[in-house]
Amino acid sequence: MSVTLFLGYFSGFLTTVSLVPQVIKIWTTKSADDFSLMMLLIWCTGISCWLVYGILLNAVPIILWNVSTLLLAVAILLMKLKFKSR
């Protein structure tokens, strides 16, 4: 594996895994009040654009990690909406 490819996988891993503690915290506290709904919508849109970009380039690290990040981002967005009424 080239250094460039390793860096793509490693950086994607780190940025994606960094969201896991936040997802766990929101789930356990049942609160996503600190997140702006507009920010989450813009963030999910941006991640989706990165995913399309990766698909167009056929860049596996970009595709893999943006799919993973998008799943976590959508989870945060859904929890924001679900826990909003509490």
The first five atom37 places (N, CA, C, CB, O) and aatype in JSON, in Angstrom:
{
  "aatype": [12, 15, 19, 16, 10, 13, 10, 7, 18, 13, 15, 7, 13, 10, 16, 16, 19, 15, 10, 19, 14, 5, 19, 9, 11, 9, 17, 16, 16, 11, 15, 0, 3, 3, 13, 15, 10, 12, 12, 10, 10, 9, 17, 4, 16, 7, 9, 15, 4, 17, 10, 19, 18, 7, 9, 10, 10, 2, 0, 19, 14, 9, 9, 10, 17, 2, 19, 15, 16, 10, 10, 10, 0, 19, 0, 9, 10, 10, 12, 11, 10, 11, 13, 11, 15, 1],
  "atom_mask": [
    [1, 1, 1, 1, 1],
    [1, 1, 1, 1, 1],
    [1, 1, 1, 1, 1],
    [1, 1, 1, 1, 1],
    [1, 1, 1, 1, 1],
    [1, 1, 1, 1, 1],
    [1, 1, 1, 1, 1],
    [1, 1, 1, 0, 1],
    [1, 1, 1, 1, 1],
    [1, 1, 1, 1, 1],
    [1, 1, 1, 1, 1],
    [1, 1, 1, 0, 1],
    [1, 1, 1, 1, 1],
    [1, 1, 1, 1, 1],
    [1, 1, 1, 1, 1],
    [1, 1, 1, 1, 1],
    [1, 1, 1, 1, 1],
    [1, 1, 1, 1, 1],
    [1, 1, 1, 1, 1],
    [1, 1, 1, 1, 1],
    [1, 1, 1, 1, 1],
    [1, 1, 1, 1, 1],
    [1, 1, 1, 1, 1],
    [1, 1, 1, 1, 1],
    [1, 1, 1, 1, 1],
    [1, 1, 1, 1, 1],
    [1, 1, 1, 1, 1],
    [1, 1, 1, 1, 1],
    [1, 1, 1, 1, 1],
    [1, 1, 1, 1, 1],
    [1, 1, 1, 1, 1],
    [1, 1, 1, 1, 1],
    [1, 1, 1, 1, 1],
    [1, 1, 1, 1, 1],
    [1, 1, 1, 1, 1],
    [1, 1, 1, 1, 1],
    [1, 1, 1, 1, 1],
    [1, 1, 1, 1, 1],
    [1, 1, 1, 1, 1],
    [1, 1, 1, 1, 1],
    [1, 1, 1, 1, 1],
    [1, 1, 1, 1, 1],
    [1, 1, 1, 1, 1],
    [1, 1, 1, 1, 1],
    [1, 1, 1, 1, 1],
    [1, 1, 1, 0, 1],
    [1, 1, 1, 1, 1],
    [1, 1, 1, 1, 1],
    [1, 1, 1, 1, 1],
    [1, 1, 1, 1, 1],
    [1, 1, 1, 1, 1],
    [1, 1, 1, 1, 1],
    [1, 1, 1, 1, 1],
    [1, 1, 1, 0, 1],
    [1, 1, 1, 1, 1],
    [1, 1, 1, 1, 1],
    [1, 1, 1, 1, 1],
    [1, 1, 1, 1, 1],
    [1, 1, 1, 1, 1],
    [1, 1, 1, 1, 1],
    [1, 1, 1, 1, 1],
    [1, 1, 1, 1, 1],
    [1, 1, 1, 1, 1],
    [1, 1, 1, 1, 1],
    [1, 1, 1, 1, 1],
    [1, 1, 1, 1, 1],
    [1, 1, 1, 1, 1],
    [1, 1, 1, 1, 1],
    [1, 1, 1, 1, 1],
    [1, 1, 1, 1, 1],
    [1, 1, 1, 1, 1],
    [1, 1, 1, 1, 1],
    [1, 1, 1, 1, 1],
    [1, 1, 1, 1, 1],
    [1, 1, 1, 1, 1],
    [1, 1, 1, 1, 1],
    [1, 1, 1, 1, 1],
    [1, 1, 1, 1, 1],
    [1, 1, 1, 1, 1],
    [1, 1, 1, 1, 1],
    [1, 1, 1, 1, 1],
    [1, 1, 1, 1, 1],
    [1, 1, 1, 1, 1],
    [1, 1, 1, 1, 1],
    [1, 1, 1, 1, 1],
    [1, 1, 1, 1, 1]
  ],
  "atom_positions": [
    [[0.85, -1.18, 0.0], [0.0, 0.0, 0.0], [0.89, 1.24, 0.0], [-0.96, 0.0, 1.22], [1.85, 1.34, 0.77]],
    [[0.56, 2.17, -0.86], [1.35, 3.39, -0.95], [1.09, 4.28, 0.26], [1.03, 4.15, -2.27], [0.07, 4.14, 0.94]],
    [[2.0, 5.19, 0.51], [1.85, 6.15, 1.61], [0.62, 7.02, 1.37], [3.12, 7.04, 1.75], [-0.12, 7.33, 2.3]],
    [[0.39, 7.39, 0.13], [-0.77, 8.23, -0.21], [-2.07, 7.51, 0.11], [-0.73, 8.61, -1.69], [-2.98, 8.09, 0.71]],
    [[-2.17, 6.25, -0.3], [-3.38, 5.48, -0.03], [-3.56, 5.25, 1.46], [-3.34, 4.14, -0.77], [-4.67, 5.36, 1.97]],
    [[-2.48, 4.93, 2.15], [-2.54, 4.75, 3.6], [-3.04, 6.02, 4.27], [-1.15, 4.36, 4.16], [-3.9, 5.97, 5.15]],
    [[-2.51, 7.17, 3.85], [-2.93, 8.45, 4.42], [-4.42, 8.69, 4.18], [-2.1, 9.59, 3.83], [-5.11, 9.19, 5.07]],
    [[-4.92, 8.34, 3.01], [-6.35, 8.48, 2.72], [-7.21, 7.64, 3.64], [0.0, 0.0, 0.0], [-8.21, 8.12, 4.17]],
    [[-6.83, 6.39, 3.83], [-7.58, 5.51, 4.71], [-7.47, 5.95, 6.17], [-7.09, 4.07, 4.56], [-8.47, 5.99, 6.89]],
    [[-6.25, 6.29, 6.6], [-6.03, 6.64, 8.0], [-6.73, 7.94, 8.36], [-4.54, 6.76, 8.29], [-7.37, 8.02, 9.41]],
    [[-6.63, 8.96, 7.52], [-7.27, 10.23, 7.83], [-8.79, 10.08, 7.82], [-6.84, 11.32, 6.81], [-9.48, 10.66, 8.66]],
    [[-9.31, 9.32, 6.88], [-10.75, 9.06, 6.85], [-11.22, 8.33, 8.09], [0.0, 0.0, 0.0], [-12.27, 8.65, 8.66]],
    [[-10.44, 7.35, 8.52], [-10.75, 6.6, 9.73], [-10.82, 7.52, 10.94], [-9.71, 5.5, 9.98], [-11.78, 7.48, 11.71]],
    [[-9.8, 8.36, 11.1], [-9.76, 9.25, 12.26], [-10.91, 10.24, 12.28], [-8.45, 10.01, 12.29], [-11.55, 10.43, 13.31]],
    [[-11.19, 10.86, 11.14], [-12.27, 11.86, 11.12], [-13.64, 11.22, 11.31], [-12.24, 12.65, 9.81], [-14.53, 11.83, 11.89]],
    [[-13.81, 10.0, 10.82], [-15.08, 9.31, 11.0], [-15.25, 8.83, 12.43], [-15.19, 8.13, 10.03], [-16.3, 9.04, 13.04]],
    [[-14.24, 8.19, 12.97], [-14.31, 7.65, 14.33], [-14.46, 8.77, 15.36], [-13.06, 6.82, 14.64], [-14.99, 8.54, 16.45]],
    [[-14.01, 9.96, 15.04], [-14.15, 11.07, 15.99], [-15.61, 11.39, 16.29], [-13.45, 12.31, 15.44], [-15.9, 12.01, 17.31]],
    [[-16.52, 10.99, 15.42], [-17.94, 11.24, 15.63], [-18.6, 10.24, 16.57], [-18.66, 11.23, 14.32], [-19.66, 10.53, 17.14]],
    [[-18.01, 9.09, 16.74], [-18.63, 8.03, 17.54], [-18.9, 8.48, 18.98], [-17.75, 6.79, 17.55], [-20.0, 8.24, 19.47]],
    [[-17.95, 9.11, 19.69], [-18.26, 9.57, 21.05], [-19.43, 10.56, 21.09], [-17.03, 10.21, 21.67], [-20.21, 10.56, 22.04]],
    [[-19.54, 11.39, 20.06], [-20.65, 12.35, 20.03], [-21.99, 11.64, 19.84], [-20.43, 13.36, 18.9], [-22.97, 11.99, 20.49]],
    [[-22.02, 10.65, 18.96], [-23.25, 9.88, 18.76], [-23.65, 9.18, 20.06], [-23.08, 8.84, 17.62], [-24.82, 9.18, 20.43]],
    [[-22.68, 8.59, 20.74], [-22.95, 7.91, 22.01], [-23.46, 8.9, 23.05], [-21.68, 7.2, 22.52], [-24.41, 8.6, 23.77]],
    [[-22.85, 10.06, 23.13], [-23.27, 11.07, 24.11], [-24.7, 11.54, 23.84], [-22.31, 12.28, 24.09], [-25.5, 11.65, 24.77]],
    [[-25.01, 11.81, 22.58], [-26.37, 12.25, 22.25], [-27.37, 11.16, 22.6], [-26.48, 12.62, 20.75], [-28.44, 11.43, 23.15]],
    [[-27.03, 9.91, 22.29], [-27.93, 8.81, 22.56], [-28.16, 8.62, 24.07], [-27.39, 7.52, 21.95], [-29.29, 8.4, 24.5]],
    [[-27.09, 8.72, 24.86], [-27.23, 8.48, 26.3], [-27.91, 9.65, 27.02], [-25.87, 8.22, 26.93], [-28.67, 9.44, 27.96]],
    [[-27.63, 10.88, 26.58], [-28.25, 12.05, 27.23], [-29.62, 12.38, 26.65], [-27.34, 13.26, 27.11], [-30.38, 13.14, 27.24]],
    [[-29.91, 11.8, 25.48], [-31.17, 12.07, 24.77], [-31.31, 13.57, 24.47], [-32.37, 11.58, 25.59], [-32.41, 14.13, 24.53]],
    [[-30.18, 14.19, 24.15], [-30.21, 15.62, 23.84], [-29.17, 15.94, 22.76], [-29.95, 16.46, 25.11], [-28.01, 15.56, 22.85]],
    [[-29.64, 16.65, 21.76], [-28.75, 17.16, 20.71], [-28.93, 18.67, 20.59], [-29.04, 16.47, 19.33], [-28.76, 19.26, 19.53]],
    [[-29.28, 19.28, 21.72], [-29.55, 20.72, 21.73], [-28.37, 21.58, 21.3], [-29.98, 21.14, 23.11], [-28.55, 22.68, 20.79]],
    [[-27.17, 21.07, 21.5], [-25.98, 21.85, 21.15], [-25.71, 21.88, 19.65], [-24.77, 21.29, 21.87], [-24.81, 22.59, 19.2]],
    [[-26.46, 21.12, 18.88], [-26.29, 21.09, 17.43], [-27.36, 21.94, 16.77], [-26.34, 19.64, 16.91], [-28.54, 21.82, 17.08]],
    [[-26.94, 22.77, 15.87], [-27.87, 23.54, 15.07], [-28.44, 22.64, 13.97], [-27.17, 24.8, 14.45], [-27.7, 21.92, 13.31]],
    [[-29.75, 22.7, 13.78], [-30.38, 21.9, 12.73], [-29.85, 22.32, 11.36], [-31.91, 22.06, 12.78], [-29.6, 21.47, 10.51]],
    [[-29.67, 23.61, 11.15], [-29.16, 24.1, 9.87], [-27.73, 23.57, 9.63], [-29.17, 25.64, 9.83], [-27.4, 23.16, 8.51]],
    [[-26.9, 23.59, 10.65], [-25.54, 23.06, 10.52], [-25.57, 21.59, 10.14], [-24.74, 23.26, 11.82], [-24.81, 21.16, 9.27]],
    [[-26.43, 20.82, 10.77], [-26.52, 19.39, 10.47], [-26.97, 19.15, 9.03], [-27.47, 18.7, 11.43], [-26.46, 18.26, 8.36]],
    [[-27.93, 19.94, 8.56], [-28.4, 19.8, 7.18], [-27.31, 20.16, 6.18], [-29.62, 20.67, 6.95], [-27.12, 19.46, 5.18]],
    [[-26.59, 21.24, 6.45], [-25.49, 21.65, 5.57], [-24.38, 20.6, 5.62], [-24.94, 23.03, 5.99], [-23.8, 20.27, 4.59]],
    [[-24.08, 20.1, 6.8], [-23.02, 19.09, 6.99], [-23.36, 17.81, 6.21], [-22.84, 18.77, 8.49], [-22.5, 17.28, 5.5]],
    [[-24.59, 17.32, 6.33], [-24.99, 16.12, 5.6], [-24.93, 16.35, 4.09], [-26.41, 15.69, 6.01], [-24.55, 15.45, 3.34]],
    [[-25.3, 17.53, 3.65], [-25.21, 17.86, 2.23], [-23.76, 17.86, 1.77], [-25.86, 19.23, 1.95], [-23.45, 17.32, 0.71]],
    [[-22.88, 18.45, 2.56], [-21.46, 18.47, 2.22], [-20.85, 17.08, 2.16], [0.0, 0.0, 0.0], [-20.09, 16.77, 1.24]],
    [[-21.19, 16.25, 3.12], [-20.69, 14.87, 3.12], [-21.22, 14.12, 1.89], [-21.1, 14.13, 4.41], [-20.48, 13.35, 1.27]],
    [[-22.48, 14.35, 1.55], [-23.05, 13.72, 0.36], [-22.31, 14.14, -0.9], [-24.54, 14.07, 0.24], [-22.07, 13.33, -1.8]],
    [[-21.95, 15.42, -0.97], [-21.18, 15.91, -2.12], [-19.81, 15.25, -2.18], [-21.04, 17.44, -2.06], [-19.34, 14.89, -3.25]],
    [[-19.15, 15.11, -1.02], [-17.85, 14.42, -0.98], [-18.0, 12.98, -1.45], [-17.25, 14.44, 0.44], [-17.14, 12.46, -2.16]],
    [[-19.1, 12.34, -1.06], [-19.35, 10.96, -1.47], [-19.5, 10.87, -2.99], [-20.61, 10.41, -0.77], [-18.9, 9.99, -3.62]],
    [[-20.28, 11.75, -3.58], [-20.44, 11.76, -5.03], [-19.1, 12.03, -5.71], [-21.48, 12.83, -5.46], [-18.77, 11.39, -6.71]],
    [[-18.33, 12.95, -5.16], [-17.0, 13.26, -5.68], [-16.12, 12.0, -5.68], [-16.34, 14.38, -4.85], [-15.45, 11.69, -6.66]],
    [[-16.14, 11.28, -4.56], [-15.37, 10.05, -4.46], [-15.82, 9.0, -5.46], [0.0, 0.0, 0.0], [-15.0, 8.28, -6.03]],
    [[-17.13, 8.91, -5.66], [-17.66, 7.94, -6.63], [-17.2, 8.32, -8.04], [-19.21, 7.89, -6.57], [-16.78, 7.47, -8.82]],
    [[-17.28, 9.61, -8.36], [-16.86, 10.06, -9.69], [-15.38, 9.81, -9.95], [-17.16, 11.54, -9.87], [-14.97, 9.52, -11.07]],
    [[-14.57, 9.91, -8.89], [-13.13, 9.64, -9.0], [-12.8, 8.16, -8.84], [-12.37, 10.45, -7.97], [-11.68, 7.74, -9.1]],
    [[-13.79, 7.38, -8.4], [-13.56, 5.98, -8.06], [-12.47, 5.86, -6.99], [-13.18, 5.19, -9.33], [-11.6, 4.99, -7.06]],
    [[-12.55, 6.74, -6.0], [-11.57, 6.8, -4.92], [-12.14, 6.07, -3.7], [-11.2, 8.28, -4.57], [-12.96, 6.63, -2.96]],
    [[-11.71, 4.85, -3.49], [-12.28, 4.0, -2.44], [-12.19, 4.63, -1.06], [-11.57, 2.68, -2.43], [-13.19, 4.59, -0.33]],
    [[-11.05, 5.22, -0.64], [-11.04, 5.81, 0.7], [-12.07, 6.93, 0.86], [-9.65, 6.35, 1.01], [-12.72, 7.03, 1.91]],
    [[-12.23, 7.75, -0.14], [-13.21, 8.84, -0.06], [-14.63, 8.27, 0.01], [-13.07, 9.8, -1.27], [-15.45, 8.76, 0.78]],
    [[-14.9, 7.26, -0.77], [-16.23, 6.64, -0.77], [-16.5, 5.97, 0.58], [-16.36, 5.6, -1.93], [-17.52, 6.23, 1.21]],
    [[-15.58, 5.12, 1.01], [-15.74, 4.36, 2.25], [-15.99, 5.27, 3.45], [-14.52, 3.51, 2.5], [-16.96, 5.08, 4.19]],
    [[-15.13, 6.23, 3.65], [-15.22, 7.05, 4.85], [-16.34, 8.07, 4.79], [-13.92, 7.76, 5.08], [-16.88, 8.44, 5.83]],
    [[-16.72, 8.52, 3.61], [-17.85, 9.44, 3.53], [-19.18, 8.72, 3.67], [-17.81, 10.19, 2.21], [-20.14, 9.3, 4.18]],
    [[-19.27, 7.46, 3.25], [-20.47, 6.67, 3.54], [-20.59, 6.5, 5.05], [-20.41, 5.28, 2.83], [-21.67, 6.69, 5.62]],
    [[-19.49, 6.15, 5.69], [-19.49, 5.94, 7.15], [-19.83, 7.24, 7.88], [-18.12, 5.41, 7.61], [-20.64, 7.24, 8.81]],
    [[-19.21, 8.32, 7.48], [-19.47, 9.62, 8.11], [-20.91, 10.06, 7.89], [-18.5, 10.68, 7.57], [-21.54, 10.6, 8.79]],
    [[-21.42, 9.83, 6.69], [-22.8, 10.2, 6.39], [-23.77, 9.42, 7.28], [-23.12, 9.96, 4.91], [-24.77, 9.98, 7.75]],
    [[-23.51, 8.15, 7.51], [-24.37, 7.36, 8.4], [-24.38, 7.94, 9.81], [-23.91, 5.9, 8.43], [-25.43, 8.05, 10.43]],
    [[-23.21, 8.31, 10.31], [-23.13, 8.9, 11.65], [-23.8, 10.27, 11.68], [-21.66, 9.02, 12.09], [-24.5, 10.6, 12.63]],
    [[-23.58, 11.07, 10.64], [-24.18, 12.41, 10.57], [-25.71, 12.31, 10.5], [-23.64, 13.17, 9.34], [-26.4, 13.09, 11.15]],
    [[-26.21, 11.37, 9.73], [-27.67, 11.18, 9.64], [-28.21, 10.7, 10.99], [-28.02, 10.17, 8.52], [-29.3, 11.09, 11.4]],
    [[-27.45, 9.86, 11.68], [-27.86, 9.4, 13.01], [-27.98, 10.6, 13.95], [-26.86, 8.36, 13.58], [-28.94, 10.71, 14.71]],
    [[-27.01, 11.5, 13.92], [-27.06, 12.71, 14.75], [-28.25, 13.57, 14.36], [-25.74, 13.52, 14.62], [-28.97, 14.07, 15.22]],
    [[-28.47, 13.73, 13.07], [-29.6, 14.52, 12.58], [-30.93, 13.92, 13.05], [-29.57, 14.62, 11.05], [-31.8, 14.64, 13.52]],
    [[-31.07, 12.62, 12.92], [-32.31, 11.96, 13.34], [-32.52, 12.07, 14.85], [-32.29, 10.49, 12.93], [-33.64, 12.28, 15.31]],
    [[-31.44, 11.94, 15.62], [-31.57, 12.1, 17.07], [-31.91, 13.54, 17.41], [-30.27, 11.67, 17.77], [-32.68, 13.78, 18.35]],
    [[-31.36, 14.48, 16.68], [-31.71, 15.9, 16.9], [-33.21, 16.09, 16.73], [-30.92, 16.82, 15.91], [-33.85, 16.75, 17.54]],
    [[-33.77, 15.51, 15.68], [-35.2, 15.63, 15.42], [-36.04, 14.84, 16.44], [-35.51, 15.16, 14.01], [-37.09, 15.3, 16.89]],
    [[-35.56, 13.66, 16.79], [-36.31, 12.8, 17.72], [-36.35, 13.38, 19.12], [-35.7, 11.41, 17.77], [-37.4, 13.4, 19.75]],
    [[-35.23, 13.84, 19.61], [-35.14, 14.31, 20.98], [-35.53, 15.78, 21.12], [-33.74, 14.12, 21.48], [-35.53, 16.32, 22.23]],
    [[-35.87, 16.42, 20.02], [-36.24, 17.84, 20.02], [-37.46, 18.11, 20.89], [-36.51, 18.32, 18.59], [-37.53, 19.14, 21.56]],
    [[-38.4, 17.21, 20.89], [-39.66, 17.44, 21.59], [-39.56, 17.21, 23.11], [-40.72, 16.55, 21.02], [-40.52, 17.46, 23.84]],
    [[-38.43, 16.75, 23.57], [-38.3, 16.44, 25.01], [-37.92, 17.66, 25.8], [-37.27, 15.36, 25.24], [-37.77, 17.58, 27.02]]
  ]
}
